[in-house]
């Protein structure tokens, strides 16, 4: 696991509400989830906790947390890859003006060259007239952050 990623995990883990031993129990997990506005049933909470307690010791420690976060990030990246491929119509690894025009033509959106050019020349692009997967990920993360 890379240094910056591990540092991010440490920071986010340190912000979680944990017990005096520094680990998360099922009760604390339930409190955290409820604080986010979700109301899980006991069964849902049990399933979430079991999936999170990787080593099966009844607690979510930092090691479990890292495993969960890495798995989540990989799933998120796979989803973003699928989404990117929807835009990359010619499958060349880049989203180009042509790709966007094709996408807009097969959807209900009205083709607007200004919007397409803004996307291509957006600050996340390196100005080469196409959007790479890395640029796409930066754009998505900024938009939904």
Secondary structure, 3 states (H helix, E strand, C coil): CCHHHHHHHHHHHHCCCCCCCCCECHHHHHHHHHHCCCCCCHHHHHHHHHHHCCCCCCCECHHHHHHHHHHHHHHHHHHHHHHHHHHCCCCCCEEEHHHHHHHHHHCCCCCCHHHHHHHHCCCCCCCCCEEEHHHHHHHHHHHHC
